[in-house]
C-alpha cells in the first residue's frame, strides 16, 4: 500500500471544524481523557472525532453503537495515533510543508478542484482547512512510519512463493470474497476468567446477529477490529489471501451468510460474506525498465554522508555526465558493471520507497536521492510497457499476496508491542 492511496482513503476521516475557544469552554477544553506517554488526549479532541465519525456513519445509513462504546472505540484509535506520531517524532520522521502542499494539491486534483476551490469547499462545509492540513500531515507520517518500520522489512523468498503455490494448488485461485469481520481480541496473557468473558462477548454478538441486528451495528458495538465503526468491512479478498481458518469457513457460504464463531490465536471472529465472484481475465501489468546508482550505508558511511555522496552524483548527472558511466564507477550494487541497469521490473519487485519514486518519474527523468533499506539510490526510468503476464501471474500474485499478508500481520503486531511498552492512563470516567 503506497502512502498516497492511504492518504486518499483518509479523505473519509476529515476532522471536524474547531470553533473559537470561549471563556466558558476553557475548563472543558483542558480536561484530559487519556495520558499517552509524553502526550495527552483532551475531551475536545475526542468529541470532535466522535462528531466526525458519527456523521459519516449516519450518512452511510449505519446505526451508531451506544455512546459509551463509541467513546471507548474512538479513544483507542486516538491513543494508537498518538503513540505512532510520538514515535515518529522521536525517530526523526517528519513531513515538511512543501511535501504537505504537494499532497493537498493531489487530493484537490482527485476531486477535480484547484487547491483554492478545495479549501473553499471545506470551509463552506464548516471545516477548518488548517486542521485538515494537520490531519493529512499525520496520515502521511503514520503511513510512512508503517512503510519504514514494517513494510520495507518484509521479504518474500522464492521458497515461500513455491510453498504458497503448492498449498493453493487445490483451490480455485480466482475465487474472491467481499467480507465483513467482527473480532473480539484475546490478549496472550488472558486468564481463564477473562477468556470466558471474551467468549461471552462474542456469543452475545452472534446472538444479536441471529436476532436480526445488522452486521454493521453489531460490529460497531462489539468488535475490537480497527475498522469496527465502519462495519468491519474487509473489502474483496482472493481465496489465496485468506487464512486457512477463514477460507474453510466461508468457501461454502453464499452472499449474505455468516460463519459460526471462529477461534484463532488473535481472538474470536465472525465473518459475513457480502458477495463472491470468480474470473479468468488475463493479467496485464506495467513493467518499467529502470537503472539506478546505490550508495550503501555502513559504519564508515553514515546517513548524512551517504546522502551527501548521492547529491554530488545527482549534480554530475544533471550536468550531462553519462548515467551508466557514473553507475559503473560509483554504484555499490551488482548491477554496476551493466551501468546500474535493473532490466524490466514488475510491480512489487522492488521495495516500496524505490517503487514509489520510480513510478513518479517520467521517461529519462533522474530522481532526487531516494532512501531505502539498502541505502541511497538515484533512479532513472528508461522505458515503460504493458506486458501480458498471465503465464507468470501465479507467482506474481503469490508474491504480492504473501507480502500483503505478512505486512498486515507484522504491522498489527508492531503496534501492539508499541502499545504494550507505552504508558497509557485512561481518564475517560473521571468527573469534575
ROMI-181601 format. One line per 4 residues: number of its first residue (from 1); their letters; for each residue x, y, z of N, C-alpha, C. Coordinates in steps of 0.1 Angstrom, whole numbers. Layout:
N
NUM	A	X Y Z X Y Z X Y Z ~ ...
This chain:
432
1	XXXX	8 -12 0 0 0 0 9 12 0 ~ 7 20 -10 15 32 -10 9 42 -1 ~ 18 52 3 12 62 12 2 71 6 ~ 3 73 -8 -7 81 -14 -21 75 -14
5	XXXX	-22 62 -16 -35 56 -15 -40 57 -1 ~ -31 55 9 -35 57 23 -41 71 25 ~ -34 81 20 -38 94 22 -52 97 16 ~ -54 92 3 -67 94 -4 -78 88 4
9	XXXX	-75 76 10 -85 69 18 -89 77 30 ~ -79 85 35 -82 93 47 -91 105 45 ~ -95 107 32 -104 118 30 -118 115 37 ~ -120 103 40 -133 99 47 -132 102 62
13	XXXX	-120 107 66 -118 109 80 -114 124 83 ~ -119 133 75 -116 147 77 -121 152 90 ~ -112 158 98 -116 162 112 -126 174 112 ~ -133 174 123 -144 185 124 -138 198 126
17	XXXX	-145 209 122 -141 222 123 -140 226 138 ~ -129 232 142 -127 236 156 -132 251 158 ~ -142 252 166 -148 266 169 -138 274 177 ~ -139 287 176 -130 295 185 -133 292 200
21	XXXX	-123 292 208 -125 289 222 -131 301 229 ~ -142 298 237 -148 308 245 -144 306 260 ~ -145 317 267 -140 316 281 -147 305 289 ~ -160 303 286 -168 293 293 -164 279 289
25	XXXX	-156 277 278 -152 264 274 -138 260 279 ~ -131 268 286 -117 266 290 -116 253 298 ~ -124 252 308 -123 240 317 -125 227 309 ~ -135 227 301 -138 216 293 -127 212 283
29	XXXX	-121 222 277 -110 220 268 -98 215 275 ~ -96 218 287 -84 214 295 -86 200 300 ~ -98 194 300 -100 181 306 -92 171 298 ~ -84 162 304 -76 152 298 -84 139 300
33	XXXX	-86 132 289 -93 119 289 -83 107 288 ~ -71 110 284 -61 99 284 -47 105 284 ~ -38 99 291 -23 103 291 -16 92 283 ~ -9 96 273 -2 86 264 13 90 263
37	XXXX	21 83 271 35 86 272 37 101 275 ~ 43 108 266 45 122 268 34 131 262 ~ 24 126 258 13 133 252 0 131 260 ~ -10 139 256 -24 138 262 -34 138 251
41	XXXX	-46 133 254 -57 134 246 -68 141 254 ~ -73 152 248 -83 160 255 -97 156 252 ~ -106 160 260 -121 157 257 -125 163 244 ~ -120 175 241 -124 182 229 -119 174 217
45	XXXX	-107 169 217 -103 160 206 -112 148 204 ~ -115 142 215 -124 130 215 -138 134 209 ~ -143 145 214 -156 149 210 -156 153 195 ~ -146 159 190 -145 163 176 -145 150 167
49	XXXX	-137 140 171 -136 128 163 -149 120 164 ~ -155 120 175 -168 113 176 -179 120 167 ~ -179 133 167 -188 140 158 -186 137 144 ~ -173 137 140 -170 134 126 -174 120 122
53	XXXX	-170 110 129 -173 96 126 -188 93 127 ~ -194 100 136 -209 98 137 -216 103 125 ~ -212 114 120 -218 120 108 -215 111 96 ~ -203 105 95 -200 96 84 -209 83 85
57	XXXX	-210 77 97 -218 65 98 -233 68 95 ~ -238 79 100 -252 82 97 -254 85 82 ~ -245 92 76 -246 95 62 -246 82 53 ~ -239 72 58 -238 59 51 -250 50 54
61	XXXX	-259 55 63 -271 47 67 -268 37 78 ~ -257 38 84 -254 29 95 -260 34 108 ~ -260 25 118 -265 28 131 -254 29 141 ~ -254 39 149 -243 41 159 -245 32 171
65	XXXX	-233 27 176 -234 19 189 -237 28 200 ~ -239 23 212 -242 31 224 -230 41 226 ~ -233 52 232 -224 63 233 -211 59 241 ~ -212 51 251 -200 47 259 -191 38 251
69	XXXX	-197 29 242 -189 20 234 -182 28 223 ~ -190 38 217 -184 47 207 -172 55 212 ~ -174 60 224 -163 68 231 -150 59 232 ~ -152 47 237 -140 39 240 -134 34 227
73	XXXX	-142 31 217 -136 27 204 -127 38 198 ~ -133 50 198 -126 61 192 -114 66 200 ~ -115 65 213 -104 68 222 -92 59 220 ~ -95 46 217 -85 36 214 -78 41 201
77	XXXX	-85 45 191 -79 50 179 -70 62 181 ~ -75 71 189 -67 83 192 -54 80 200 ~ -55 70 209 -43 66 216 -33 60 207 ~ -37 51 198 -28 45 189 -21 55 180
81	XXXX	-30 64 175 -24 75 166 -14 83 174 ~ -17 87 186 -8 95 194 6 87 196 ~ 5 74 199 17 67 201 26 66 188 ~ 19 64 177 26 64 164 32 77 161
85	XXXX	25 88 163 31 101 160 42 105 169 ~ 41 101 182 52 104 191 64 96 187 ~ 62 84 183 74 75 179 80 81 167 ~ 72 85 158 77 91 145 86 104 148
89	XXXX	81 112 157 88 124 161 101 121 168 ~ 101 111 177 113 107 184 124 101 174 ~ 119 95 163 129 89 154 131 97 142 ~ 127 110 142 131 120 132 123 119 119
93	XXXX	111 113 120 102 112 108 93 124 108 ~ 94 132 98 86 144 97 82 147 82 ~ 71 154 81 67 158 67 67 174 67 ~ 75 179 58 76 194 58 64 200 50
97	XXXX	63 213 51 52 220 44 52 218 29 ~ 64 217 23 64 216 9 58 202 4 ~ 62 192 11 56 178 9 41 178 11 ~ 37 185 22 23 185 25 15 193 14
101	XXXX	21 204 10 14 212 -1 12 204 -13 ~ 22 195 -17 20 187 -29 9 177 -27 ~ 9 171 -15 -2 161 -13 -16 167 -13 ~ -17 179 -7 -30 186 -7 -34 189 -22
105	XXXX	-24 193 -30 -27 196 -44 -32 183 -51 ~ -26 171 -48 -30 159 -54 -44 155 -50 ~ -47 157 -37 -61 155 -32 -71 163 -39 ~ -68 176 -40 -77 186 -47 -79 181 -62
109	XXXX	-68 177 -68 -69 173 -82 -78 161 -83 ~ -77 152 -74 -85 140 -74 -100 143 -73 ~ -103 155 -67 -117 159 -66 -120 169 -77 ~ -111 170 -87 -113 179 -98 -115 194 -94
113	XXXX	-107 198 -84 -107 212 -79 -93 217 -78 ~ -92 230 -79 -79 237 -76 -78 237 -60 ~ -66 240 -55 -64 240 -41 -73 251 -35 ~ -74 262 -41 -83 273 -36 -97 269 -36
117	XXXX	-102 262 -46 -116 257 -47 -118 247 -36 ~ -108 238 -34 -109 227 -24 -110 233 -10 ~ -102 243 -8 -102 250 5 -116 256 8 ~ -121 263 -2 -134 270 -1 -145 260 2
121	XXXX	-144 248 -5 -154 238 -3 -154 233 11 ~ -142 230 17 -141 226 31 -147 236 40 ~ -143 249 38 -147 259 47 -162 262 46 ~ -168 260 34 -182 262 32 -190 251 40
125	XXXX	-183 239 41 -189 228 49 -187 230 64 ~ -180 241 68 -178 243 82 -165 236 87 ~ -156 232 78 -144 225 82 -132 234 82 ~ -123 233 91 -111 241 92 -100 235 82
129	XXXX	-96 244 73 -86 240 63 -72 237 71 ~ -69 245 81 -57 244 88 -57 230 95 ~ -68 227 102 -69 214 109 -69 202 99 ~ -75 204 87 -75 194 77 -60 191 72
133	XXXX	-52 202 70 -38 200 67 -31 192 77 ~ -33 195 90 -25 188 100 -30 174 101 ~ -42 171 99 -47 157 99 -41 149 87 ~ -40 156 76 -33 149 64 -18 147 67
137	XXXX	-12 157 74 2 155 77 4 143 86 ~ -5 141 96 -5 130 105 -7 117 97 ~ -16 117 88 -19 105 80 -6 101 72 ~ 1 111 66 13 108 58 23 102 67
141	XXXX	25 108 79 35 104 88 33 89 93 ~ 20 86 96 17 72 100 19 62 89 ~ 15 66 77 17 57 65 32 55 63 ~ 40 66 63 55 64 61 61 56 73
145	XXXX	56 58 85 61 51 96 59 36 94 ~ 47 32 89 44 18 86 53 13 76 ~ 55 21 65 65 16 55 79 14 61 ~ 84 23 68 97 23 74 99 12 84
149	XXXX	90 10 93 92 1 104 87 -13 100 ~ 78 -15 90 73 -28 88 74 -32 73 ~ 68 -24 64 67 -29 50 80 -30 43 ~ 89 -21 46 102 -21 40 111 -33 44
153	XXXX	107 -39 55 115 -50 61 109 -64 57 ~ 98 -63 50 91 -76 46 99 -82 34 ~ 103 -94 35 110 -101 24 102 -114 21 ~ 100 -116 8 93 -128 3 103 -136 -5
157	XXXX	106 -148 0 116 -156 -7 109 -165 -18 ~ 118 -170 -27 112 -179 -37 107 -192 -31 ~ 113 -196 -20 108 -208 -13 93 -206 -8 ~ 91 -194 -2 78 -190 3 67 -190 -9
161	XXXX	72 -185 -20 63 -185 -32 60 -199 -36 ~ 70 -207 -37 68 -221 -41 59 -228 -32 ~ 61 -226 -19 52 -233 -9 38 -228 -10 ~ 36 -215 -12 23 -209 -13 16 -215 -25
165	XXXX	22 -216 -36 16 -221 -48 12 -236 -47 ~ 21 -243 -40 18 -257 -37 6 -259 -28 ~ 5 -250 -18 -6 -251 -8 -19 -247 -15 ~ -18 -237 -24 -30 -232 -31 -35 -240 -43
169	XXXX	-27 -250 -47 -29 -256 -60 -43 -263 -61 ~ -48 -267 -49 -61 -274 -49 -73 -264 -48 ~ -70 -251 -47 -81 -241 -46 -84 -235 -59 ~ -96 -229 -59 -100 -221 -71 -93 -207 -69
173	XXXX	-82 -205 -76 -74 -193 -74 -82 -180 -78 ~ -92 -181 -86 -99 -169 -90 -111 -166 -80 ~ -114 -174 -71 -125 -171 -61 -121 -159 -53 ~ -130 -150 -52 -128 -138 -44 -141 -136 -35
177	XXXX	-139 -130 -23 -149 -128 -14 -149 -114 -9 ~ -161 -108 -8 -163 -95 -2 -167 -98 12 ~ -159 -95 22 -161 -99 36 -163 -87 46 ~ -170 -90 56 -170 -81 68 -166 -90 80
181	XXXX	-161 -83 90 -154 -91 101 -157 -85 114 ~ -160 -94 124 -161 -90 138 -150 -97 146 ~ -142 -90 154 -131 -95 161 -133 -92 176 ~ -132 -102 184 -130 -99 199 -116 -104 202
185	XXXX	-107 -95 205 -93 -98 206 -91 -105 220 ~ -82 -115 220 -78 -122 232 -63 -120 235 ~ -60 -112 244 -46 -110 248 -39 -123 251 ~ -25 -123 249 -18 -136 251 -18 -140 266
189	XXXX	-19 -130 275 -18 -134 289 -32 -134 296 ~ -42 -137 288 -56 -137 294 -57 -148 304 ~ -64 -145 315 -67 -155 325 -79 -163 320 ~ -82 -174 327 -93 -183 323 -106 -175 325
193	XXXX	-107 -167 335 -119 -158 337 -120 -148 326 ~ -109 -142 322 -110 -132 312 -114 -138 298 ~ -109 -150 296 -112 -157 284 -127 -161 283 ~ -132 -164 294 -147 -167 295 -155 -155 292
197	XXXX	-151 -144 297 -158 -131 295 -157 -127 280 ~ -146 -129 274 -144 -126 260 -153 -135 251 ~ -153 -148 255 -162 -157 248 -176 -154 249 ~ -180 -149 261 -194 -145 263 -197 -133 254
201	XXXX	-187 -124 252 -189 -112 244 -192 -116 230 ~ -184 -125 224 -186 -129 210 -199 -137 208 ~ -202 -145 219 -215 -152 218 -227 -142 218 ~ -226 -131 226 -236 -121 226 -237 -115 212
205	XXXX	-226 -112 206 -226 -106 193 -233 -115 183 ~ -230 -128 184 -236 -138 175 -251 -138 177 ~ -255 -138 189 -270 -138 192 -277 -126 187 ~ -270 -114 187 -276 -102 181 -278 -104 166
209	XXXX	-267 -110 160 -269 -112 145 -280 -122 142 ~ -281 -132 150 -292 -142 148 -306 -136 150 ~ -306 -126 158 -319 -119 161 -323 -109 151 ~ -314 -106 141 -317 -97 130 -310 -84 131
213	XXXX	-302 -81 141 -295 -69 142 -284 -69 130 ~ -283 -57 124 -274 -57 112 -259 -59 116 ~ -251 -65 107 -237 -68 109 -230 -56 113 ~ -232 -44 106 -225 -32 108 -228 -27 122
217	XXXX	-240 -28 127 -243 -23 141 -236 -32 151 ~ -237 -45 149 -230 -54 159 -215 -52 159 ~ -209 -50 147 -195 -47 146 -191 -35 154 ~ -199 -24 152 -196 -11 159 -197 -13 174
221	XXXX	-205 -22 179 -208 -23 193 -198 -33 200 ~ -195 -44 193 -188 -54 200 -174 -57 194 ~ -170 -53 182 -158 -57 176 -146 -48 181 ~ -134 -55 182 -122 -48 186 -113 -45 173
225	XXXX	-118 -48 161 -111 -46 149 -109 -31 147 ~ -98 -27 140 -96 -12 138 -107 -5 130 ~ -114 -13 121 -125 -7 113 -138 -11 118 ~ -140 -13 131 -152 -18 137 -164 -8 134
229	XXXX	-161 5 135 -171 15 134 -175 17 119 ~ -167 11 110 -171 11 96 -178 -2 92 ~ -182 -9 101 -189 -22 99 -180 -34 97 ~ -167 -32 100 -158 -43 98 -155 -47 84
233	XXXX	-157 -38 75 -155 -41 60 -141 -45 57 ~ -138 -57 51 -125 -61 47 -123 -59 32 ~ -134 -56 25 -133 -55 10 -132 -68 4 ~ -128 -68 -9 -126 -80 -17 -113 -87 -14
237	XXXX	-113 -100 -11 -101 -108 -8 -101 -120 -17 ~ -90 -123 -24 -89 -135 -31 -88 -147 -21 ~ -92 -159 -25 -92 -170 -16 -78 -173 -12 ~ -68 -171 -20 -54 -174 -17 -48 -164 -7
241	XXXX	-55 -153 -4 -50 -143 6 -57 -145 19 ~ -66 -154 20 -73 -156 33 -66 -167 41 ~ -65 -165 54 -60 -176 63 -68 -188 61 ~ -62 -200 63 -69 -213 61 -82 -213 69
245	XXXX	-81 -208 82 -93 -208 91 -105 -201 84 ~ -102 -189 79 -113 -181 73 -118 -187 60 ~ -109 -192 51 -113 -198 39 -122 -210 41 ~ -118 -219 50 -126 -231 52 -140 -227 57
249	XXXX	-141 -216 64 -154 -212 70 -163 -205 59 ~ -157 -198 49 -165 -190 40 -167 -197 27 ~ -159 -207 23 -160 -212 9 -173 -219 6 ~ -180 -223 16 -193 -230 13 -205 -221 15
253	XXXX	-202 -208 19 -213 -198 21 -216 -190 9 ~ -229 -186 9 -233 -177 -2 -234 -163 3 ~ -236 -153 -6 -237 -139 -2 -248 -137 8 ~ -245 -130 19 -255 -127 29 -254 -136 41
257	XXXX	-246 -147 40 -245 -157 51 -233 -154 60 ~ -234 -159 72 -224 -156 83 -218 -168 88 ~ -205 -168 92 -199 -180 97 -203 -182 112 ~ -200 -193 117 -201 -195 132 -189 -188 138
261	XXXX	-188 -188 151 -177 -181 158 -165 -190 156 ~ -154 -183 151 -141 -189 148 -131 -185 159 ~ -122 -194 162 -111 -191 172 -98 -192 165 ~ -90 -181 167 -76 -181 162 -67 -176 173
265	XXXX	-54 -176 171 -45 -172 182 -48 -157 186 ~ -54 -149 176 -56 -135 179 -69 -133 187 ~ -78 -142 186 -91 -140 193 -102 -147 187 ~ -115 -142 189 -127 -148 183 -131 -140 171
269	XXXX	-136 -147 161 -140 -140 148 -154 -144 144 ~ -161 -135 137 -173 -138 129 -171 -131 116 ~ -173 -139 105 -172 -133 91 -186 -134 84 ~ -188 -123 76 -200 -123 68 -196 -122 53
273	XXXX	-202 -130 45 -199 -130 31 -209 -120 24 ~ -204 -108 20 -213 -99 14 -215 -102 -1 ~ -205 -107 -7 -206 -112 -21 -194 -120 -25 ~ -195 -128 -36 -184 -136 -40 -184 -136 -55
277	XXXX	-172 -138 -61 -171 -138 -75 -158 -146 -80 ~ -157 -148 -93 -146 -155 -99 -144 -150 -113 ~ -132 -153 -119 -130 -148 -132 -117 -154 -138 ~ -114 -152 -150 -102 -158 -157 -96 -147 -166
281	XXXX	-97 -135 -162 -91 -124 -170 -76 -125 -171 ~ -70 -121 -182 -55 -121 -183 -49 -111 -174 ~ -37 -113 -170 -30 -103 -161 -21 -95 -169 ~ -24 -82 -171 -16 -73 -178 -10 -63 -168
285	XXXX	3 -61 -167 9 -52 -158 18 -42 -165 ~ 21 -31 -158 30 -21 -163 44 -25 -159 ~ 53 -28 -168 67 -31 -165 75 -18 -167 ~ 85 -16 -159 94 -5 -160 108 -9 -162
289	XXXX	115 -4 -173 129 -6 -175 136 5 -167 ~ 144 2 -157 149 12 -148 164 8 -145 ~ 172 19 -142 185 17 -137 187 26 -125 ~ 198 23 -118 200 31 -105 215 31 -101
293	XXXX	217 40 -92 230 40 -86 228 39 -71 ~ 235 30 -64 233 28 -50 245 32 -42 ~ 243 40 -31 253 43 -21 249 36 -8 ~ 256 25 -4 252 18 8 257 25 20
297	XXXX	250 23 31 254 29 44 261 18 52 ~ 270 22 60 278 13 68 283 21 81 ~ 292 14 88 298 21 100 307 32 95 ~ 312 31 83 321 42 78 313 52 71
301	XXXX	302 48 63 294 58 56 281 60 64 ~ 279 72 70 267 75 78 256 79 69 ~ 244 81 75 232 85 67 235 98 60 ~ 241 108 68 244 121 62 254 120 51
305	XXXX	264 112 53 275 111 43 270 104 30 ~ 261 94 32 255 87 21 247 96 12 ~ 239 104 19 230 114 11 239 124 4 ~ 249 129 11 258 139 5 265 133 -8
309	XXXX	269 121 -7 275 115 -19 265 114 -30 ~ 253 110 -27 242 108 -37 239 122 -43 ~ 239 132 -35 236 146 -41 247 150 -50 ~ 259 147 -47 270 151 -56 269 144 -69
313	XXXX	266 131 -69 264 123 -81 252 128 -89 ~ 241 132 -82 230 138 -89 234 151 -96 ~ 242 159 -90 246 171 -96 254 168 -109 ~ 263 158 -108 271 155 -120 261 150 -132
317	XXXX	251 142 -128 242 137 -138 234 148 -144 ~ 230 158 -136 223 170 -141 231 178 -151 ~ 244 177 -149 253 185 -158 257 177 -170 ~ 251 165 -173 253 158 -185 262 147 -185
321	XXXX	268 143 -173 276 131 -173 268 119 -175 ~ 273 109 -183 266 97 -186 262 89 -174 ~ 250 85 -173 245 78 -161 252 64 -159 ~ 253 57 -170 259 44 -170 274 44 -165
325	XXXX	281 54 -170 295 56 -165 296 59 -151 ~ 287 68 -146 287 71 -132 284 59 -123 ~ 274 51 -128 270 39 -121 281 29 -120 ~ 288 27 -131 299 17 -131 310 21 -121
329	XXXX	313 33 -119 324 37 -110 319 39 -96 ~ 306 43 -94 302 47 -80 292 38 -74 ~ 284 30 -81 273 22 -75 278 10 -68 ~ 273 8 -56 277 -3 -48 267 -14 -49
333	XXXX	264 -19 -61 254 -28 -64 259 -38 -75 ~ 254 -50 -75 259 -60 -85 256 -55 -99 ~ 247 -46 -101 243 -41 -114 253 -30 -119 ~ 263 -26 -111 272 -16 -115 279 -19 -128
337	XXXX	283 -31 -131 290 -35 -143 282 -32 -155 ~ 269 -33 -154 260 -30 -165 254 -16 -165 ~ 261 -7 -158 256 7 -157 244 9 -148 ~ 242 0 -139 231 1 -129 218 -4 -135
341	XXXX	218 -11 -146 206 -15 -153 199 -27 -145 ~ 187 -24 -141 179 -35 -134 170 -43 -143 ~ 170 -39 -156 161 -46 -166 147 -42 -164 ~ 138 -50 -169 124 -48 -167 119 -53 -154
345	XXXX	113 -44 -146 108 -48 -133 93 -48 -132 ~ 87 -57 -125 72 -58 -123 68 -51 -110 ~ 55 -47 -109 51 -42 -96 54 -51 -85 ~ 59 -46 -74 62 -55 -63 76 -61 -63
349	XXXX	84 -59 -74 97 -65 -74 107 -57 -66 ~ 105 -44 -64 114 -36 -56 107 -32 -43 ~ 115 -27 -34 109 -22 -21 101 -10 -23 ~ 91 -7 -14 81 4 -16 87 18 -19
353	XXXX	98 22 -11 103 36 -14 109 37 -28 ~ 115 26 -33 121 26 -46 110 26 -56 ~ 100 18 -55 89 17 -64 81 30 -65 ~ 78 36 -54 71 48 -54 79 59 -62
357	XXXX	91 60 -59 99 70 -66 100 67 -81 ~ 102 55 -84 103 50 -98 90 54 -106 ~ 79 50 -99 66 53 -106 63 67 -108 ~ 69 76 -100 66 90 -101 75 97 -112
361	XXXX	84 90 -117 94 96 -127 88 95 -141 ~ 91 105 -149 88 105 -163 100 97 -170 ~ 98 93 -183 108 86 -190 120 95 -191 ~ 132 89 -189 145 96 -189 148 105 -177
365	XXXX	138 108 -169 140 117 -157 148 110 -147 ~ 157 118 -140 165 113 -130 160 117 -116 ~ 159 108 -107 153 112 -94 163 119 -85 ~ 157 126 -75 165 130 -64 169 118 -56
369	XXXX	179 119 -46 183 108 -38 171 102 -31 ~ 170 88 -32 158 81 -26 164 71 -15 ~ 159 72 -3 163 63 8 155 50 8 ~ 162 39 9 155 26 10 163 18 21
373	XXXX	159 7 25 166 -1 35 180 -5 30 ~ 183 -4 17 196 -7 12 206 5 12 ~ 201 17 13 209 29 12 203 40 4 ~ 211 48 -2 206 59 -10 207 56 -25
377	XXXX	196 58 -32 195 55 -47 194 67 -55 ~ 199 67 -67 195 77 -77 189 68 -89 ~ 177 71 -93 169 63 -102 167 70 -115 ~ 167 62 -126 163 67 -139 154 57 -146
381	XXXX	143 61 -150 134 52 -158 137 54 -173 ~ 140 42 -180 143 43 -194 131 40 -203 ~ 123 31 -199 111 28 -207 100 22 -198 ~ 88 22 -204 77 16 -197 69 8 -208
385	XXXX	62 -3 -204 54 -11 -213 44 -18 -206 ~ 33 -22 -213 22 -30 -207 26 -45 -212 ~ 26 -54 -203 30 -67 -206 20 -77 -201 ~ 16 -87 -210 8 -98 -206 16 -108 -198
389	XXXX	12 -109 -185 20 -117 -176 11 -129 -171 ~ 1 -133 -179 -8 -143 -175 -1 -156 -171 ~ 9 -160 -179 16 -173 -175 24 -171 -162 ~ 29 -159 -160 36 -157 -147 27 -152 -136
393	XXXX	14 -151 -139 5 -145 -129 5 -151 -116 ~ 6 -165 -116 6 -172 -103 17 -167 -94 ~ 29 -166 -98 40 -162 -90 39 -148 -86 ~ 35 -139 -96 34 -125 -92 23 -123 -82
397	XXXX	11 -129 -84 1 -127 -74 4 -133 -61 ~ 11 -145 -61 15 -151 -49 24 -142 -41 ~ 34 -136 -48 44 -127 -41 37 -115 -35 ~ 28 -109 -42 21 -97 -37 12 -101 -26
401	XXXX	5 -112 -26 -4 -116 -16 4 -120 -3 ~ 15 -127 -5 23 -131 7 28 -118 14 ~ 33 -108 6 38 -96 11 27 -88 18 ~ 15 -88 12 4 -80 18 0 -87 32
405	XXXX	-1 -100 32 -5 -107 44 6 -105 55 ~ 19 -107 52 29 -106 62 30 -91 67 ~ 28 -82 58 29 -68 62 18 -64 72 ~ 6 -68 69 -5 -65 78 -3 -72 92
409	XXXX	1 -84 92 3 -91 104 14 -85 112 ~ 25 -81 105 36 -75 112 33 -62 117 ~ 25 -54 110 21 -41 114 13 -41 127 ~ 2 -50 127 -6 -51 138 2 -55 151
413	XXXX	11 -65 149 19 -69 160 28 -58 165 ~ 34 -50 155 43 -39 159 35 -29 167 ~ 23 -25 163 15 -16 170 12 -21 184 ~ 8 -34 185 5 -39 198 18 -39 208
417	XXXX	29 -41 202 42 -41 210 44 -26 214 ~ 42 -17 205 44 -3 209 35 1 220 ~ 22 -3 219 12 0 230 16 -7 243 ~ 21 -19 242 25 -26 255 36 -19 262
421	XXXX	45 -13 254 57 -6 260 53 8 266 ~ 42 13 261 38 27 264 31 28 278 ~ 32 40 283 24 44 295 11 50 290 ~ 0 43 293 -13 48 289 -22 49 302
425	XXXX	-27 60 305 -36 62 316 -49 67 311 ~ -60 59 313 -73 63 309 -80 71 319 ~ -85 83 315 -93 92 324 -107 95 319 ~ -112 87 310 -125 90 304 -136 90 315
429	XXXX	-135 82 325 -145 82 335 -144 92 346 ~ -133 100 346 -131 110 356 -142 121 356 ~ -146 125 367 -156 136 368 -151 147 375 ~ -156 159 372 -151 171 379 -159 173 392
